[in-house]
Amino acid sequence: MKKTGAWLARYAMEQVGVKYTFGIPGVHNTELYDELNNSEQITPYLVTHEAHGGFMADAISRTTDGIGSMLIVPAAGITHAASGVAEAYLDGIPMLVISGGIRNDSKFDYQLHQLDQLKLVEGFTKAQFKIATHEDIIDTIYKAYDIAISGEPGPVFVELPVNLQLDKAAITSLPSYVRVAKNDLSDAQMTAIRSAAQSLYQAKNPVIFAGWGAVGAFDELVKIAEHIGSPVSTSLQGISAFPANHPMHAGFCFGPAAADAPQKAFAKADCVLAIGTRFAEIATGSFGGELPDDLIHIDINPEVFGKNFPTQIAIEGDAQQVAQALLTELLAQGDGKDSSATAAEIAANKAAYRKSWYDHDSKERVNPALFFDELRSQLDDDANIVVDDGNHTFLSAELMPIHKARGFISPTDFNCMGYATPAAIATAFAHPEQETVAIVGDGAFMMTCMELATAVNNEIGVIIGVFNDGELSQISQAQQIPYNRKTCTVLPQTKLQGIAIATGADYVRVETNDDLNVAISEARELAKRNRPVILDINIDYTKATAFTQGIVKTNLKRMPLGTKVRMIGRAIYRKITD
């Protein structure tokens, strides 16, 4: 049989379960776009910028069981997409990036878009492939997919030259994709799991710390926490790995940058079970927290063990598979422990922290705690929350309870501003039966707001909640203490209603706390009619999060004495003279 390369690529993408691609067509991929337009399974979406497409593909991988995919032009396509692809790379999110390529049968040099793409993407993809022949297309895409989802997941880049897309060639076979089965746990893994179960069961004050890698072990973690009477805290990316409406849920982070409940839980911990986390900078409050010697660490990537904290028991493996085995061993240890006192302490500490927000005078602006109270009360448990990078990120982490697995996604280790608007649109693409709300600062919103035109064009109902204060607030707050200045963090005045008019989106304004109920209800009703909505929130950022206060103290504490004295002295001088 004879097939074009575009047909073969489409076949392979369908086989591995791709449902959506995001990108922009150009001279080096129009044949592939035409093929995907014929697919009953794959829908190609036009985006306004490839970086947005990267965030959208990332969101598909985070919120569904499938894989997000991009279909881009060479050269500028991948340089534009780099932020979205690199976010997925550092956050451990699978992605299939298919790029057109220049002709590999031409006698001419200096072709349009001629660039060594594989060299360019080497630093932010798990693997890179440039297909040479028609016979290689299916196997290469299968291999790329396997690499993307195996071990610690990540993006894989595949370049398909335009001449292969266009031309037909004889193909010997069309193999079906067969997913590699998980191996059974080894004797060594089971020995470590039994030791971990014994340590956790015997501990007086065990604590669980869950990252994004634990999101697949959502149900198992609940049962483990209940059996050993353990509080559970999460990393930022892992917020949806444990339900916030469970009495053993403590909160986000640990150590000085955490709110009351997780900070106090970890302060007396004698054994910690860490699962699916790398103990990265944000997760640990700028490496400010401390852990007990008895640290049990479960992760798919063995390179994370002992990196930032010494590990007593390291268990390499899939989080859900290991958690299932660990739960079985814990049940064999004996009856479940009474956790009522621990649950009461967590509830009291949570209430005290929230009261500190209620007591804060927002002076005719919107109190973040009241906003999240109202939003949570109106949304069903299965709603999706997508946040960006900024002060609103940590307000969301501390004040917005998430009740379902994969119900909260955020750019974390690459920490790229502009993520939330396109990611929320893609999440709403994939989950039309659920409500999707983005929480984004005004600075981050300005970076990718025009993607709302895509939502309008495709009749996507999504709420983009913009925390509008006129500043890059997370950085301006950090500037205030040492500098008493806000250099380049005050934003130019922008009327968000004008962006709504320009893109065709709807617009709702929240001026004060009294507007919250009606405004959020109105935005939800508009979104249910398949309309994207800008919810413009006159937010009060004058009270800093526990996270912001904690990391400032932590970083100041670890500075050399000379630097510390200079910064404190300068801050005091400017407070007096400015």
C-alpha distance (Angstrom), angle and dihedral (degrees) to the residues before:
residue distance angle dihedral
M1 . . .
K2 3.79 . .
K3 3.78 122.5 .
T4 3.80 136.9 169.3
G5 3.77 118.7 -116.3
A6 3.79 89.5 -116.5
W7 3.82 90.4 57.1
L8 3.80 91.4 48.5
A9 3.81 91.7 49.2
R10 3.78 91.0 50.0
Y11 3.81 90.5 49.7
A12 3.80 92.2 51.0
M13 3.80 93.5 46.0
E14 3.79 90.5 51.5
Q15 3.80 90.4 49.0
V16 3.81 93.4 55.9
G17 3.80 91.6 48.0
V18 3.80 104.8 -104.1
K19 3.81 109.5 166.1
Y20 3.80 102.9 168.7
T21 3.78 136.4 29.1
F22 3.79 126.0 -169.0
G23 3.78 126.4 -157.5
I24 3.79 147.4 81.5
P25 3.82 125.7 -78.5
G26 3.79 121.2 -123.6
V27 3.78 139.7 162.1
H28 3.82 92.5 -73.0
N29 3.81 98.9 52.8
T30 3.82 109.1 26.6
E31 3.81 91.4 106.4
L32 3.79 90.5 56.0
Y33 3.80 91.0 46.7
D34 3.79 88.9 52.6
E35 3.79 90.5 51.9
L36 3.79 93.3 49.4
N37 3.78 89.4 50.3
N38 3.82 86.1 63.7
S39 3.80 93.0 51.6
E40 3.79 118.8 107.7
Q41 3.81 89.8 -158.7
I42 3.80 106.8 39.5
T43 3.79 124.3 62.5
P44 3.82 116.1 -165.8
Y45 3.81 113.3 -148.8
L46 3.77 124.8 -156.5
V47 3.82 112.9 -136.0
T48 3.79 130.4 -167.2
H49 3.82 93.1 -125.7
E50 3.80 132.9 12.2
A51 3.81 92.7 -127.4
H52 3.80 87.1 61.8
G53 3.79 88.5 49.3
G54 3.80 89.5 55.4
F55 3.81 91.2 53.2
M56 3.80 89.7 47.6
A57 3.80 93.6 51.1
D58 3.80 88.8 47.0
A59 3.82 90.6 53.8
I60 3.82 91.6 51.5
S61 3.80 90.0 55.6
R62 3.81 92.9 46.4
T63 3.79 98.2 47.5
T64 3.82 103.5 34.9
D65 3.79 138.6 45.7
G66 3.82 89.9 -114.4
I67 3.79 132.9 75.8
G68 3.77 127.2 -98.0
S69 3.79 115.4 -126.3
M70 3.78 137.9 -166.0
L71 3.81 128.0 -154.5
I72 3.79 108.9 -163.7
V73 3.77 144.1 160.7
P74 3.81 119.1 -106.9
A75 3.81 124.1 -96.9
A76 3.81 106.6 4.8
G77 3.80 90.0 31.3
I78 3.78 93.3 62.2
T79 3.81 96.5 37.0
H80 3.82 88.7 53.8
A81 3.81 91.6 44.0
A82 3.80 93.4 47.5
S83 3.81 95.5 96.0
G84 3.79 92.6 54.1
V85 3.80 93.3 43.7
A86 3.81 93.1 46.0
E87 3.82 90.9 49.5
A88 3.79 88.6 56.6
Y89 3.80 90.8 45.7
L90 3.80 96.7 54.3
D91 3.81 93.2 38.9
G92 3.81 93.9 50.3
I93 3.81 96.9 -116.4
P94 3.83 120.9 151.5
M95 3.80 117.2 -123.8
L96 3.79 136.0 165.8
V97 3.82 111.4 -144.0
I98 3.81 113.3 -167.7
S99 3.78 115.0 -172.0
G100 3.74 130.8 -177.1
G101 3.78 115.2 -124.1
I102 3.76 139.7 -156.8
R103 3.81 118.7 -91.4
N104 3.79 113.8 -75.2
D105 3.82 92.5 -162.8
S106 3.80 98.8 57.9
K107 3.81 124.8 113.6
F108 3.80 89.2 -152.9
D109 3.76 128.1 91.4
Y110 3.84 129.3 -154.0
Q111 3.78 92.8 48.6
L112 3.79 120.0 177.1
H113 3.85 109.8 -80.3
Q114 3.80 91.6 8.3
L115 3.79 104.1 166.8
D116 3.79 136.1 137.7
Q117 3.80 93.8 -109.7
L118 3.79 96.0 174.1
K119 3.78 90.9 57.3
L120 3.79 90.3 47.7
V121 3.82 96.0 52.8
E122 3.80 97.4 38.6
G123 3.80 93.3 99.1
F124 3.82 96.8 53.2
T125 3.80 106.4 32.8
K126 3.80 131.5 70.0
A127 3.82 92.8 -132.5
Q128 3.81 139.3 -4.1
F129 3.82 129.4 -149.0
K130 3.80 134.5 -174.9
I131 3.80 110.2 -165.5
A132 3.81 114.9 -135.6
T133 3.82 104.8 -177.5
H134 3.79 141.7 17.6
E135 3.80 90.1 -108.5
D136 3.81 90.2 60.7
I137 3.81 97.9 53.6
I138 3.80 102.7 84.0
D139 3.80 96.2 39.4
T140 3.81 91.8 46.5
I141 3.80 93.7 52.3
Y142 3.82 90.8 46.7
K143 3.79 90.1 49.9
A144 3.80 91.8 46.7
Y145 3.79 90.7 52.0
D146 3.82 93.0 48.5
I147 3.80 90.9 51.5
A148 3.81 91.9 46.6
I149 3.82 94.1 55.5
S150 3.82 100.8 33.4
G151 3.80 127.2 91.7
E152 3.77 108.7 -15.2
P153 3.83 100.1 -2.3
G154 3.78 124.3 -124.7
P155 3.82 145.8 148.1
V156 3.80 122.6 -64.0
F157 3.81 123.4 -161.2
V158 3.81 124.6 -142.0
E159 3.83 123.8 -175.7
L160 3.81 116.2 -157.9
P161 3.84 113.5 -169.9
V162 3.78 113.5 -128.5
N163 3.81 94.8 -124.0
L164 3.81 90.8 58.7
Q165 3.79 89.6 51.1
L166 3.80 91.9 52.4
D167 3.80 103.2 37.7
K168 3.80 128.9 73.0
A169 3.78 123.3 -131.0
A170 3.79 136.4 175.3
I171 3.82 113.0 -92.3
T172 3.81 122.3 -160.9
S173 3.84 96.8 -155.5
L174 3.80 146.2 -3.8
P175 3.81 103.6 -140.2
S176 3.80 119.1 -160.7
Y177 3.77 117.3 -125.5
V178 3.80 115.0 -105.2
R179 3.78 115.8 -167.3
V180 3.79 115.7 -132.5
A181 3.80 109.6 -109.6
K182 3.79 121.4 -126.0
N183 3.77 114.8 -103.8
D184 3.78 119.6 -121.3
L185 3.78 115.0 -103.7
S186 3.80 111.5 -86.6
D187 3.80 126.2 -124.1
A188 3.82 89.1 -106.0
Q189 3.79 91.5 52.9
M190 3.80 91.8 48.0
T191 3.80 91.7 49.4
A192 3.82 89.9 53.3
I193 3.81 91.0 46.0
R194 3.82 91.6 53.3
S195 3.80 90.4 50.1
A196 3.81 90.0 48.8
A197 3.81 91.6 49.9
Q198 3.79 91.1 51.6
S199 3.81 93.0 49.4
L200 3.79 93.4 47.3
Y201 3.79 94.5 46.7
Q202 3.79 93.6 47.6
A203 3.80 94.8 45.8
K204 3.80 117.0 105.6
N205 3.80 94.8 -149.4
P206 3.81 110.8 20.4
V207 3.82 118.2 176.5
I208 3.82 130.4 -167.6
F209 3.81 123.7 -143.4
A210 3.82 113.7 -167.6
G211 3.80 129.5 -167.9
W212 3.79 133.8 -174.2
G213 3.79 90.3 -78.8
A214 3.82 88.1 66.5
V215 3.81 95.5 57.1
G216 3.81 90.2 97.7
A217 3.81 89.7 54.9
F218 3.82 92.9 56.3
D219 3.82 96.1 126.8
E220 3.81 94.5 40.4
L221 3.81 92.2 51.7
V222 3.79 91.2 54.2
K223 3.81 90.9 53.6
I224 3.81 93.3 44.5
A225 3.82 92.2 50.0
E226 3.79 91.3 48.3
H227 3.79 93.5 48.6
I228 3.81 97.5 50.0
G229 3.82 96.1 31.8
S230 3.79 93.0 -120.6
P231 3.81 129.1 163.7
V232 3.80 112.3 -131.2
S233 3.78 126.4 -143.3
T234 3.80 126.1 176.5
S235 3.75 141.9 -153.3
L236 3.81 117.5 -111.7
Q237 3.78 92.6 -100.6
G238 3.80 90.5 43.1
I239 3.81 96.9 53.7
S240 3.82 91.4 116.4
A241 3.82 93.8 50.3
F242 3.83 91.1 89.9
P243 3.84 129.5 29.7
A244 3.80 113.7 -105.8
N245 3.81 91.3 -149.6
H246 3.82 90.8 63.2
P247 3.84 113.8 102.6
M248 3.82 91.7 -127.5
H249 3.82 93.4 56.0
A250 3.81 107.6 111.5
G251 3.79 102.0 175.5
F252 3.77 143.1 -114.7
C253 3.83 128.5 -24.3
F254 3.81 127.9 -11.3
G255 3.79 137.3 -120.8
P256 3.83 126.6 32.3
A257 3.83 93.7 -21.9
A258 3.80 94.4 55.5
A259 3.80 128.3 91.8
D260 3.81 120.3 -107.9
A261 3.81 100.8 -81.4
P262 3.83 101.2 50.6
Q263 3.80 92.9 36.2
K264 3.80 92.7 55.0
A265 3.81 93.5 42.0
F266 3.80 92.0 55.8
A267 3.81 93.3 41.9
K268 3.81 90.9 71.2
A269 3.82 99.0 30.2
D270 3.81 115.2 131.4
C271 3.82 95.2 -179.8
V272 3.81 129.6 25.7
L273 3.80 127.1 -163.1
A274 3.83 108.1 -157.3
I275 3.77 115.0 -170.9
G276 3.80 129.2 -178.7
T277 3.80 95.8 -7.3
R278 3.80 134.6 115.8
F279 3.83 95.2 -158.8
A280 3.80 88.4 -121.6
E281 3.80 125.7 176.1
I282 3.80 100.2 -85.3
A283 3.81 94.1 39.5
T284 3.80 90.6 56.1
G285 3.80 99.2 39.2
S286 3.80 93.4 -106.6
F287 3.82 90.6 -38.1
G288 3.79 89.6 -61.1
G289 3.80 100.2 131.2
E290 3.79 128.9 87.8
L291 3.80 128.7 -140.8
P292 3.81 131.2 -159.9
D293 3.79 121.5 -105.7
D294 3.80 90.1 -107.0
L295 3.81 97.8 77.1
I296 3.80 119.0 158.4
H297 3.80 111.5 -166.2
I298 3.82 124.8 -168.3
D299 3.79 118.9 -174.1
I300 3.81 140.8 144.2
N301 3.82 89.8 -130.9
P302 3.83 113.3 65.1
E303 3.81 91.4 -164.5
V304 3.83 90.5 76.3
F305 3.79 94.8 63.0
G306 3.79 114.0 108.9
K307 3.81 93.2 -3.1
N308 3.80 99.3 123.6
F309 3.81 102.2 -0.4
P310 3.83 128.9 31.6
T311 3.80 111.0 -105.0
Q312 3.79 121.8 -139.9
I313 3.82 96.2 -173.1
A314 3.81 120.2 17.2
I315 3.81 119.1 -168.0
E316 3.78 118.0 -174.1
G317 3.78 113.7 -156.8
D318 3.78 150.8 85.2
A319 3.81 108.7 -46.6
Q320 3.80 97.0 -132.1
Q321 3.80 94.1 44.6
V322 3.81 92.9 48.7
A323 3.82 92.9 41.9
Q324 3.81 90.9 53.5
A325 3.79 90.8 52.7
L326 3.81 91.8 44.0
L327 3.81 91.0 51.7
T328 3.81 90.6 52.0
E329 3.81 90.9 51.5
L330 3.80 92.4 46.6
L331 3.80 91.8 51.8
A332 3.81 87.8 52.5
Q333 3.82 89.8 55.0
G334 3.80 92.8 67.6
D335 3.78 145.5 -85.3
G336 3.76 122.9 -22.2
K337 3.79 118.1 -90.1
D338 3.79 125.6 -113.3
S339 3.79 105.7 -103.5
S340 3.80 99.2 173.2
A341 3.82 94.4 107.3
T342 3.81 91.7 47.9
A343 3.80 91.5 47.9
A344 3.80 91.0 50.1
E345 3.81 91.0 50.5
I346 3.81 91.8 49.8
A347 3.81 91.1 49.3
A348 3.81 92.1 49.5
N349 3.80 92.8 48.9
K350 3.81 91.9 47.5
A351 3.79 90.9 49.5
A352 3.80 92.1 49.6
Y353 3.79 92.3 52.0
R354 3.79 93.0 47.2
K355 3.81 90.9 48.1
S356 3.80 88.6 57.8
W357 3.79 86.6 61.0
Y358 3.79 94.4 45.4
D359 3.81 89.6 51.6
H360 3.80 91.8 53.5
D361 3.81 113.3 102.6
S362 3.80 108.0 -131.2
K363 3.83 93.4 -169.4
E364 3.80 100.0 -137.9
R365 3.78 94.0 -36.1
V366 3.80 128.3 101.2
N367 3.80 117.7 -81.5
P368 3.85 107.1 -134.9
A369 3.82 93.6 -140.6
L370 3.80 91.8 53.2
F371 3.80 90.7 47.2
F372 3.80 92.5 53.1
D373 3.82 91.5 43.4
E374 3.79 90.2 56.3
L375 3.80 94.6 42.5
R376 3.81 92.6 49.7
S377 3.81 92.6 47.2
Q378 3.80 92.1 53.5
L379 3.81 99.4 43.2
D380 3.80 126.1 78.4
D381 3.79 118.6 -120.6
D382 3.82 91.1 -104.4
A383 3.82 95.1 60.5
N384 3.81 119.5 123.7
I385 3.81 121.3 -127.4
V386 3.82 118.2 -162.6
V387 3.79 118.7 -173.1
D388 3.79 133.7 -173.0
D389 3.80 132.8 -146.1
G390 3.80 116.9 -73.9
N391 3.79 144.0 61.7
H392 3.80 90.4 -45.6
T393 3.82 88.0 60.9
F394 3.79 93.4 67.1
L395 3.78 93.6 38.2
S396 3.80 86.7 56.5
A397 3.80 91.8 45.7
E398 3.81 92.8 51.8
L399 3.80 101.6 34.8
M400 3.84 110.0 27.8
P401 3.82 113.2 77.5
I402 3.82 114.0 -145.9
H403 3.79 117.3 -155.8
K404 3.80 106.9 -176.9
A405 3.79 138.6 54.0
R406 3.82 112.7 -93.7
G407 3.80 89.3 9.9
F408 3.82 93.5 125.3
I409 3.80 126.2 47.5
S410 3.77 129.5 175.9
P411 3.81 141.1 163.0
T412 3.77 103.1 -103.4
D413 3.79 125.4 160.3
F414 3.82 97.7 22.3
N415 3.82 84.4 36.5
C416 3.79 97.1 -161.6
M417 3.79 119.7 -175.1
G418 3.80 115.0 -134.9
Y419 3.81 95.2 43.6
A420 3.79 102.7 115.1
T421 3.81 105.2 62.8
P422 3.83 97.6 53.8
A423 3.82 92.4 34.5
A424 3.80 90.8 53.2
I425 3.80 91.1 48.9
A426 3.81 90.4 52.5
T427 3.80 91.5 46.1
A428 3.79 88.8 53.4
F429 3.85 89.2 48.1
A430 3.79 89.5 57.4
H431 3.83 97.7 39.0
P432 3.81 108.3 38.0
E433 3.81 90.4 155.4
Q434 3.83 92.1 60.1
E435 3.78 131.2 61.7
T436 3.79 117.2 -110.0
V437 3.79 123.3 -160.9
A438 3.79 126.1 -177.3
I439 3.80 120.9 -154.4
V440 3.80 109.3 -158.3
G441 3.78 137.1 159.9
D442 3.79 118.0 -119.9
G443 3.82 92.1 -111.8
A444 3.80 93.5 52.4
F445 3.81 90.9 42.8
M446 3.80 91.2 57.1
M447 3.80 90.4 58.4
T448 3.81 96.8 62.1
C449 3.80 106.9 9.5
M450 3.80 95.1 118.2
E451 3.80 89.1 70.6
L452 3.80 84.2 80.8
A453 3.80 84.8 82.0
T454 3.82 87.1 66.7
A455 3.80 90.1 52.1
V456 3.80 91.3 49.7
N457 3.81 92.1 47.4
N458 3.79 91.7 51.4
E459 3.83 95.8 39.2
I460 3.79 94.2 -119.0
G461 3.79 116.6 171.6
V462 3.80 108.3 -143.4
I463 3.80 135.7 141.6
I464 3.80 117.4 -134.9
G465 3.79 105.1 -163.1
V466 3.81 106.9 -160.7
F467 3.80 116.6 -161.0
N468 3.79 95.6 -147.3
D469 3.81 118.2 -165.1
G470 3.81 102.7 132.0
E471 3.79 96.0 -112.1
L472 3.78 143.8 83.6
S473 3.75 83.2 -111.7
Q474 3.81 103.7 -173.7
I475 3.81 90.5 56.4
S476 3.80 96.4 36.3
Q477 3.82 89.0 54.9
A478 3.79 89.5 49.9
Q479 3.82 89.6 49.4
Q480 3.79 94.5 51.1
I481 3.80 97.3 67.0
P482 3.83 100.8 49.7
Y483 3.82 100.0 24.5
N484 3.82 108.2 24.1
R485 3.81 84.7 -143.2
K486 3.79 138.2 94.3
T487 3.78 104.7 -140.8
C488 3.83 111.9 -173.1
T489 3.81 92.9 -19.4
V490 3.81 98.3 100.7
L491 3.80 108.0 92.2
P492 3.80 126.7 -137.4
Q493 3.78 112.1 -103.3
T494 3.79 111.8 -90.5
K495 3.79 129.3 178.2
L496 3.78 105.5 -138.3
Q497 3.78 91.0 -163.7
G498 3.80 86.9 65.3
I499 3.81 89.8 57.1
A500 3.79 88.8 52.3
I501 3.81 90.5 51.9
A502 3.82 92.1 46.6
T503 3.80 94.6 51.4
G504 3.81 98.2 34.4
A505 3.80 93.7 -114.5
D506 3.80 125.0 138.8
Y507 3.79 122.7 -109.4
V508 3.81 134.1 -145.6
R509 3.82 125.0 176.6
V510 3.82 125.7 -148.5
E511 3.80 107.8 -163.1
T512 3.82 103.0 167.7
N513 3.79 141.2 -0.5
D514 3.81 89.6 -89.2
D515 3.82 89.9 65.0
L516 3.81 96.7 54.7
N517 3.79 102.1 92.6
V518 3.79 97.2 45.5
A519 3.83 96.2 38.8
I520 3.81 95.8 49.5
S521 3.81 90.4 45.3
E522 3.81 90.7 51.1
A523 3.80 92.4 48.6
R524 3.81 91.2 49.8
E525 3.80 92.2 50.3
L526 3.80 91.3 51.1
A527 3.81 91.7 48.3
K528 3.80 90.3 50.7
R529 3.81 87.0 59.9
N530 3.82 87.9 60.1
R531 3.78 93.6 -99.8
P532 3.82 125.1 135.9
V533 3.79 110.6 -130.4
I534 3.80 132.8 -159.7
L535 3.81 106.6 -145.8
D536 3.81 101.2 -162.1
I537 3.83 107.3 -156.7
N538 3.80 120.9 -166.0
I539 3.79 90.3 -145.3
D540 3.78 128.1 -165.9
Y541 3.80 110.5 -135.2
T542 3.80 97.1 168.8
K543 3.81 93.6 106.9
A544 3.80 112.4 68.3
T545 3.79 122.1 -137.3
A546 3.79 121.0 -112.1
F547 3.79 86.7 -111.8
T548 3.82 94.4 56.1
Q549 3.79 93.3 45.9
G550 3.78 91.4 46.9
I551 3.79 98.9 49.8
V552 3.82 92.2 46.9
K553 3.80 90.0 55.1
T554 3.80 93.0 42.9
N555 3.80 94.7 50.7
L556 3.79 93.4 43.3
K557 3.80 90.2 50.5
R558 3.80 93.8 54.0
M559 3.81 95.6 47.7
P560 3.82 118.1 108.0
L561 3.79 112.1 -93.6
G562 3.80 93.8 -111.3
T563 3.79 93.2 52.2
K564 3.80 91.3 45.0
V565 3.80 93.0 51.5
R566 3.81 91.6 47.1
M567 3.81 93.6 50.0
I568 3.81 95.1 45.2
G569 3.80 91.4 45.4
R570 3.79 92.2 49.7
A571 3.81 91.3 47.9
I572 3.81 92.4 51.7
Y573 3.80 92.3 45.8
R574 3.80 92.9 51.2
K575 3.80 92.0 46.2
I576 3.79 88.1 57.5
T577 3.81 100.0 39.5
D578 3.82 106.9 31.1
